Amino acid sequence: MIRRLRHFLIGVCSLFLIGLVALPEGAQAQQATQAEIQQMLEERNQEIKSILSGSTDYTPEQRQRLKELINGVLDFQIMAQTALGPHWDTLSTDRRAEFVDVFRDVVRAQSMSDLDVYNSKVTYDQISVQGDSAYVRTTTKYEGTTTPVEYVLQRTDDGEWLAEEIKVDNVGTAESYARSFQNVVKQRGFAALMTSLKKKREEIASSGNQ
């Protein structure tokens, strides 16, 4: 009886010690991931600001780099799917791909319409990681106005963190498009939405704001 009790206690102590060892490792891994995400966003913001700090007469190369930096964190595939909602499932693979391409072009071009806002001071308030998902809450301050900006991130198969949604002052980017896009599809059909988006893309291209 004593021998069995001894074996039992040894087993319990072993499990307890394993837990003590594993917990810090898990916490350290989470902290490392949080630091990785913050570093990614900070480096992005710093490079954007470094380009904006010079002349406002940007070269084509600078504008292209700004567009890549501003939009490089976005997962356009997921955002496009969110924007279409249930209508996404009704589309063929080719039509989905076409929609994502046009949607990406419009969003990328629109992101260049007001570059001054990217000079905002950014404070990182919270970074939470759960497996391959992460949530980042920041506060931006621009011209005396404070605005909360939140990122919902997902880690891709190649280890890159991309945003499936960005909320500015509690308004989601993909959610905003969803209200507009799904209303058009419901009332006039998907073809009408594509016609409208392509027209918007052409207007942006002809204005030079791309």
C-alpha positions in Angstrom: 0.0 0.0 0.0 2.8 2.4 0.9 4.7 1.5 -2.2 1.6 2.2 -4.4 1.0 5.5 -2.6 4.7 6.4 -3.2 4.4 5.6 -6.9 1.2 7.7 -7.1 2.8 10.7 -5.4 5.9 10.4 -7.7 3.6 10.4 -10.7 1.6 13.4 -9.5 4.8 15.3 -8.7 6.2 14.5 -12.2 3.1 15.8 -13.9 3.2 18.9 -11.7 6.8 19.6 -12.6 6.1 19.0 -16.3 3.4 21.5 -16.1 5.6 24.0 -14.5 8.2 23.6 -17.2 5.7 23.7 -20.1 3.9 26.8 -18.9 6.8 29.2 -19.1 7.8 27.8 -22.5 4.2 28.5 -23.8 4.2 31.9 -22.3 7.6 32.7 -23.8 6.4 31.5 -27.2 3.3 33.8 -27.0 5.4 36.8 -25.9 7.8 36.1 -28.8 4.8 36.1 -31.2 3.4 39.2 -29.8 6.8 40.9 -30.2 7.0 39.7 -33.7 3.6 41.1 -34.7 4.4 44.5 -33.0 7.7 44.7 -34.7 6.1 43.9 -38.1 3.6 46.7 -37.7 6.1 49.2 -36.3 8.6 48.6 -39.1 5.7 49.1 -41.6 4.7 52.3 -40.0 8.2 53.6 -39.7 8.9 53.0 -43.4 5.7 54.7 -44.4 6.5 57.7 -42.3 10.1 57.9 -43.6 8.7 58.2 -47.2 6.1 60.7 -46.1 8.6 62.9 -44.3 10.2 64.1 -47.5 8.6 66.0 -50.4 4.9 65.5 -51.1 5.9 65.2 -54.8 6.4 61.4 -54.6 8.1 59.5 -57.4 6.2 56.6 -59.0 8.6 54.3 -57.2 7.7 55.9 -53.8 4.0 55.8 -54.5 4.3 52.1 -55.4 6.2 51.4 -52.3 3.7 53.2 -50.2 0.9 51.3 -51.7 2.7 48.0 -51.0 3.4 49.0 -47.4 -0.1 50.2 -46.6 -1.9 47.3 -48.2 0.7 44.5 -47.7 -0.8 43.5 -44.3 -4.3 42.9 -45.8 -5.6 39.5 -46.7 -7.6 40.5 -49.8 -9.0 37.0 -50.4 -10.6 36.8 -47.0 -11.8 40.4 -47.0 -13.3 40.0 -50.4 -15.1 36.9 -49.2 -16.4 38.7 -46.1 -17.6 41.6 -48.3 -19.7 39.3 -50.5 -21.0 37.2 -47.6 -23.3 34.4 -48.8 -23.0 35.6 -52.4 -19.4 34.3 -52.5 -20.6 30.7 -52.4 -22.7 31.2 -55.6 -19.6 32.3 -57.7 -17.4 30.0 -59.8 -13.7 29.9 -59.0 -12.9 32.2 -62.0 -15.5 34.8 -61.0 -14.2 34.8 -57.4 -10.6 35.4 -58.6 -11.8 38.2 -60.9 -13.7 39.8 -58.0 -10.7 39.6 -55.6 -8.5 41.2 -58.3 -10.8 44.1 -58.9 -11.6 44.5 -55.2 -7.8 44.6 -54.4 -7.2 47.2 -57.1 -9.9 49.5 -55.8 -8.9 49.2 -52.1 -5.2 49.7 -52.9 -5.9 52.8 -55.0 -8.3 54.3 -52.4 -5.7 53.8 -49.7 -3.6 56.5 -51.5 -6.2 59.2 -51.3 -5.2 60.7 -48.0 -1.6 59.8 -47.1 -1.3 62.3 -44.3 -3.3 60.1 -41.9 -0.4 57.6 -42.0 1.7 60.2 -40.1 -0.4 59.4 -37.0 1.3 58.6 -33.7 0.5 55.0 -32.9 0.3 53.4 -29.4 0.1 49.6 -29.1 -2.5 48.9 -26.3 -3.0 45.2 -26.6 -1.7 42.2 -28.6 -3.4 38.9 -28.0 -2.4 35.6 -29.7 -4.3 32.4 -29.8 -2.7 29.8 -32.0 -2.6 31.2 -35.5 -5.0 34.0 -34.7 -4.1 37.4 -33.2 -5.9 40.6 -32.2 -4.1 43.9 -32.0 -5.7 47.1 -30.5 -3.9 50.4 -31.2 -4.6 54.0 -30.6 -3.7 56.6 -33.2 -3.4 60.3 -32.7 -3.6 62.7 -35.6 -4.1 66.4 -35.5 -5.4 66.2 -32.0 -7.9 63.4 -32.7 -7.5 60.0 -31.0 -8.9 57.0 -32.9 -8.9 53.3 -31.9 -7.6 51.0 -34.7 -8.0 47.2 -34.3 -6.5 44.4 -36.4 -7.8 40.9 -36.7 -4.8 38.8 -37.9 -4.4 35.3 -39.1 -1.1 33.5 -39.7 -0.7 32.0 -43.2 0.8 28.7 -44.1 4.1 30.4 -44.8 4.2 32.1 -41.4 3.1 35.6 -42.6 0.6 37.5 -40.5 -2.2 39.1 -42.5 -5.2 41.2 -41.5 -8.6 39.7 -42.2 -10.3 42.8 -40.8 -9.2 46.3 -39.7 -11.6 48.3 -37.5 -11.2 52.1 -37.4 -13.2 53.7 -34.6 -15.2 50.4 -34.3 -16.1 50.3 -38.0 -14.8 47.3 -39.8 -13.3 47.8 -43.3 -14.6 44.5 -44.7 -17.9 45.0 -42.9 -18.4 48.4 -44.5 -17.8 47.0 -47.9 -20.2 44.1 -47.1 -23.2 46.4 -46.4 -22.7 48.2 -49.8 -21.7 45.2 -51.9 -24.4 42.8 -50.7 -27.1 45.4 -51.1 -26.1 45.9 -54.8 -25.9 42.2 -55.4 -29.3 41.6 -53.8 -31.0 44.4 -55.8 -29.2 44.4 -59.1 -27.0 41.2 -59.2 -23.3 40.4 -59.1 -22.7 41.6 -62.6 -23.9 45.1 -61.7 -21.5 45.1 -58.7 -18.6 44.1 -60.9 -19.5 46.8 -63.5 -19.5 49.4 -60.7 -16.2 48.3 -59.3 -14.5 48.2 -62.7 -15.8 51.7 -63.4 -14.5 52.9 -60.1 -11.1 51.3 -60.9 -11.0 53.1 -64.3 -11.9 56.4 -62.7 -9.1 56.1 -60.2 -6.6 55.1 -62.9 -7.6 58.1 -65.1 -7.3 60.5 -62.2 -3.8 59.4 -61.5 -4.6 58.6 -57.9 -3.3 55.0 -57.9 
